[in-house]
Amino acid sequence: MEIIIYISAILLGLGGIFASPFPGPGPLIGYAGMLLIQWQMRFYSPVTMWVFAGVLAVVFVLDYLLPLWVGKRFGASKAGSWGSIIGMLAGMFLFPPIGMMTGLLLGAIIGELLVGRKTTEAVNAGLGTYIGAWLTNVIKVGTAGIIFLFICAAPFGKLLQFLT
């Protein structure tokens, strides 16, 4: 039974990594693998589980706010923010995941141009939103990767407990 739990947890951890570049709860999928191991074997300390839950809450908020905040720092307006969201959604369905990031950039630029911004201002705002989205993806994939390492450590920790 433990083998099935470990394999399921590892698959959830990998799913969390691969789902992280998309909008939504990528790292949370990996955390479900940690919860599965914790539920079945009580491998992690409660403090570890709560720390990861807190980190996931922060990452979830950053997933939505960081691209907008960085875009604002680069001069994006509400039109650019809405354009980036529309472009990202369109790109996600047309050519995921590359289309998602390209759509975000083009949507922000088009949104800024539609409200009468100069081309250089629109491109600058679009690049800011794009950089923010990449930062978010790096944070999400990194978090999911760390969760995956914790999942992979569980069988080895259990083996060490058994041998000693």
VOLO-411240 format. One record per atom (N, C-alpha, C): x, y, z; residue in one letter. Coordinates in steps of 0.1 Angstrom, whole numbers, padded with zeros to 4 digits, always signed. Each point is the difference from the previous one (the first is absolute). Layout:
XYZA ...
END
This chain:
+0008-0012+0000M -0008+0012+0000M +0009+0013+0000M +0011-0001+0007E +0009+0012+0001E +0005+0003-0014E +0003-0010-0008I +0005+0003-0013I -0010+0008-0009I -0012-0004+0001I -0011+0007-0007I -0001+0014+0005I +0001+0002+0013I +0000+0014+0005I +0011+0008-0005I +0013-0006+0000Y +0011+0008-0004Y -0001+0003-0015Y -0004-0010-0008I -0001+0003-0015I -0010+0010-0002I -0012+0000+0007S -0010+0010-0002S +0005+0014+0004S +0007+0000+0011A +0006+0013+0005A +0010+0006-0010A +0008-0009-0006I +0010+0004-0009I -0007+0005-0013I -0010-0006-0004L -0007+0004-0012L -0007+0014+0002L -0006+0001+0012L -0005+0013+0004L +0010+0011+0000L +0012-0003+0006G +0011+0009+0000G +0004+0005-0014G +0002-0010-0009L +0003+0003-0014L -0011+0008-0007L -0012-0003+0003G -0012+0007-0005G +0001+0015+0004G +0004+0002+0013G +0001+0013+0005G +0010+0008-0007G +0012-0006-0003I +0010+0007-0008I -0005+0004-0014I -0006-0010-0007F -0004+0002-0014F -0012+0010-0001F -0008+0000+0011A -0012+0009+0000A +0004+0015+0004A +0011+0001+0006S +0004+0013+0006S +0001+0012-0010S +0004-0002-0013P +0000+0012-0009P -0014+0005-0004P -0010-0008+0003F -0013+0004-0004F -0007+0007+0012F -0010+0009-0003P -0007+0006+0011P -0007-0010+0009P +0001+0002+0012G -0007-0009+0009G +0009-0007+0010G -0005-0010+0006P +0007-0006+0012P +0011-0011-0003P +0010+0003-0009G +0010-0010-0003G +0007-0006+0012G +0006+0008+0009P +0007-0005+0011P -0010-0007+0010P -0012+0004+0000L -0010-0006+0009L -0002-0015-0004L +0001-0004-0012I -0001-0014-0004I +0012-0008+0006I +0012+0006+0000G +0011-0007+0007G -0002-0001+0015G -0006+0011+0006Y -0003-0001+0014Y -0010-0011+0003Y -0009-0003-0009A -0009-0011+0002A +0008-0013+0001A +0011-0001-0007G +0009-0012+0002G +0006-0001+0014G +0004+0012+0005M +0005+0000+0014M -0011-0003+0010M -0011+0005-0003L -0012-0004+0009L -0003-0015+0000L +0001-0006-0012L -0002-0014-0001L +0010-0008+0009L +0013+0004-0001I +0010-0007+0008I -0002+0003+0014I -0004+0012+0004Q -0002+0004+0014Q -0012-0008+0005Q -0010-0001-0007W -0013-0007+0004W +0003-0014+0002W +0008-0007-0008Q +0002-0014+0001Q +0011-0004+0009Q +0011+0008+0001M +0012-0004+0007M +0005+0010+0011M -0006+0012+0001R +0004+0010+0010R +0015+0002-0001R +0006+0002-0012F +0014+0002-0003F +0005+0014+0004F -0008+0010-0004Y +0004+0014+0002Y -0005+0005+0014Y +0007+0010+0005S -0005+0006+0013S -0012+0009-0003S -0008+0002+0009P -0011+0010-0002P +0005+0014-0003P +0011+0004+0005V +0006+0013-0003V +0003+0001-0015V +0006-0011-0005T +0004+0000-0014T -0012+0001-0009T -0011-0007+0004M -0012+0001-0008M -0006+0014+0000M +0000+0006+0012W -0006+0014+0001W +0009+0010-0007W +0013-0002+0001V +0009+0010-0007V -0003-0001-0015V -0001-0012-0006F -0003-0002-0014F -0014+0006-0003F -0009-0002+0008A -0014+0006-0002A +0001+0015-0001A +0008+0006+0009G +0002+0015+0000G +0007+0004-0012G +0010-0007-0004V +0008+0004-0013V -0010-0001-0012V -0008-0011+0000L -0009-0001-0011L -0010+0011-0001L -0005+0005+0012A -0009+0011+0000A +0007+0013-0006A +0012+0002+0004V +0007+0012-0005V +0002-0002-0015V +0004-0012-0005V +0003-0002-0014V -0013+0002-0008V -0011-0005+0006F -0013+0002-0007F -0004+0015-0002F +0003+0008+0010V -0003+0014-0001V +0009+0007-0010V +0013-0004+0001L +0010+0005-0009L -0003-0003-0015L -0006-0012-0002D -0003-0004-0013D -0009+0010-0007D -0009+0006+0007Y -0009+0010-0006Y +0005+0014+0001Y +0007+0004+0011L +0003+0014+0002L +0014+0004-0005L +0010-0009-0001L +0013+0004-0004L +0001+0005-0014L -0006-0007-0010P +0000+0006-0014P -0006+0014-0001P -0011+0002+0008L -0007+0013-0001L +0009+0010+0007L +0006-0003+0011W +0008+0009+0008W +0013+0004-0008W +0006-0010-0006V +0012+0003-0008V -0004+0008-0013V -0011-0003-0006G -0005+0007-0011G -0003+0015+0004G -0006+0002+0011K -0002+0014+0005K +0013+0008+0002K +0010-0007+0005R +0014+0006+0002R +0006+0004-0014R -0004-0007-0010F +0005+0003-0014F -0010+0009-0007F -0011+0005+0007G -0009+0009-0006G -0012-0005-0006G -0004-0012+0003A -0012-0006-0006A -0013+0006+0007A -0010+0002-0009S -0013+0005+0005S -0009-0011+0002S -0013+0003+0004K -0010-0011+0001K -0003-0006-0014K +0001+0008-0010A -0002-0006-0014A +0011-0010-0003A +0012+0003+0003G +0011-0009-0002G -0001-0013+0008G -0005+0002+0013S -0002-0012+0008S -0011-0009-0005S -0011+0006-0004W -0011-0008-0006W +0004-0006-0013W +0008+0008-0008G +0005-0006-0013G +0009-0012+0002G +0008+0001+0011S +0009-0012+0003S -0008-0012+0004S -0011+0002+0008I -0008-0011+0004I -0007-0006-0012I -0006+0008-0008I -0007-0005-0012I +0010-0007-0009I +0011+0006-0003G +0010-0006-0008G +0006-0013+0005G +0002-0001+0013M +0004-0012+0006M -0010-0011-0001M -0012+0003+0002L -0011-0011-0001L -0001-0004-0015L +0000+0009-0009A +0000-0004-0014A +0012-0008-0004A +0011+0004+0004G +0012-0008-0003G +0001-0014+0007G -0006-0001+0012M -0001-0012+0007M -0008-0011-0008M -0010+0005-0007F -0009-0010-0007F +0006-0002-0014F +0007+0010-0006L +0005-0002-0013L +0013-0007-0001L +0010+0004+0008F +0013-0006-0001F +0007-0001+0014F -0006-0009+0009P +0006+0000+0013P +0014-0007+0000P +0008+0004+0010P +0001+0011+0009P +0007+0012-0006P +0006-0002-0012I +0007+0011-0006I -0009+0011-0005I -0012-0004-0005G -0010+0010-0004G -0006+0008+0011G +0000-0007+0012M -0005+0007+0012M +0009+0012+0003M +0013-0002+0000M +0010+0011+0004M +0000+0010-0012M +0000-0004-0012T +0000+0009-0011T -0013+0008+0000T -0011-0007+0002G -0013+0007+0001G -0001+0011+0011G +0007-0004+0011L +0000+0010+0011L +0008+0013-0004L +0011-0002-0007L +0008+0011-0004L -0007+0008-0010L -0005-0006-0011L -0007+0007-0010L -0013+0006+0004L -0007-0007+0009G -0013+0006+0006G +0003+0013+0008G +0010+0000+0007A +0004+0012+0008A +0003+0011-0009A +0008-0003-0010I +0004+0011-0010I -0012+0005-0007I -0009-0009-0005I -0012+0004-0007I -0009+0008+0009I -0002-0004+0012G -0008+0007+0009G +0005+0014+0003G +0013+0002+0001E +0005+0013+0002E -0001+0009-0012E +0002-0006-0012L -0002+0007-0013L -0014+0005-0002L -0010-0009+0005L -0014+0004-0002L -0004+0012+0008L +0007+0003+0011V -0004+0012+0008V +0009+0012-0004V +0007-0001-0011G +0007+0011-0005G +0014+0002+0005G +0006-0010+0006R +0014+0001+0005R +0010+0000-0012R +0011+0006+0001K +0011-0001-0010K +0005-0014-0001K +0005-0003-0012T +0005-0014-0002T +0011-0004+0010T +0009+0009+0003T +0011-0003+0010T -0006-0002+0014T -0010+0008+0004E -0006-0002+0013E -0007-0013+0000E -0007-0004-0011A -0008-0012+0000A +0009-0012+0001A +0011+0000-0008V +0009-0011+0000V +0007-0001+0014V +0003+0011+0006N +0006+0000+0014N -0009-0006+0010N -0013+0004-0001A -0010-0006+0009A -0002-0015-0002A -0001-0004-0013G -0001-0014-0003G +0012-0008+0004G +0012+0005-0001L +0011-0007+0005L +0000-0002+0015L -0004+0011+0007G -0001-0001+0014G -0010-0011+0005G -0011-0001-0007T -0010-0010+0004T +0006-0014-0004T +0007-0001-0011Y +0006-0012-0004Y +0010-0005+0010Y +0009+0009+0004I +0010-0003+0010I -0006-0005+0013I -0011+0007+0004G -0007-0004+0012G -0006-0014-0001G -0005-0004-0012A -0006-0013-0002A +0012-0011+0001A +0011+0004-0006W +0011-0010+0001W +0005-0002+0014W +0001+0011+0008L +0004-0001+0014L -0010-0009+0007L -0013+0002-0002T -0010-0009+0006T +0002-0014-0004T +0003-0003-0013N +0002-0014-0004N +0013-0006+0007N +0010+0008+0001V +0012-0005+0006V -0003-0004+0015V -0007+0009+0007I -0004-0002+0014I -0008-0013+0001I -0010-0001-0009K -0009-0012+0001K +0007-0013-0003K +0008+0000-0011V +0007-0012-0003V +0011-0004+0011V +0006+0011+0005G +0010-0003+0011G -0007-0006+0012G -0011+0006+0004T -0008-0005+0012T -0004-0015-0003T -0006-0002-0012A -0004-0014-0003A +0012-0010+0000A +0012+0005-0005G +0012-0008+0000G +0004-0004+0014G +0000+0010+0009I +0003-0003+0014I -0009-0010+0007I -0013+0002-0003I -0010-0009+0005I +0003-0014-0006I +0004-0001-0013F +0003-0013-0006F +0012-0006+0007F +0010+0008+0004L +0012-0006+0007L -0004-0005+0014L -0009+0007+0006F -0005-0005+0013F -0008-0013-0001F -0007-0001-0011I -0008-0013-0003I +0010-0011-0003I +0010+0002-0007C +0010-0010-0004C +0009-0004+0013C +0001+0009+0009A +0008-0003+0012A -0008-0009+0010A -0013-0001-0001A -0007-0008+0009A +0003-0015-0001A +0001-0006-0011P +0003-0014+0000P +0014-0003+0005P +0010+0009-0002F +0013-0002+0005F +0001+0002+0015F -0008+0009+0005G -0001+0002+0014G -0006-0012+0007G -0010-0005-0006K -0007-0012+0006K +0010-0012+0000K +0008-0001-0011L +0010-0011-0001L +0010+0002+0011L +0005+0012+0002L +0010+0002+0011L -0006-0003+0014L -0013+0004+0002Q -0006-0004+0013Q -0001-0015+0001Q -0002-0007-0010F -0001-0014+0000F +0013-0007+0003F +0011+0006-0006L +0013-0006+0002L +0006+0002+0013L -0004+0011+0007T +0006+0003+0013T -0007-0005+0012T 
END
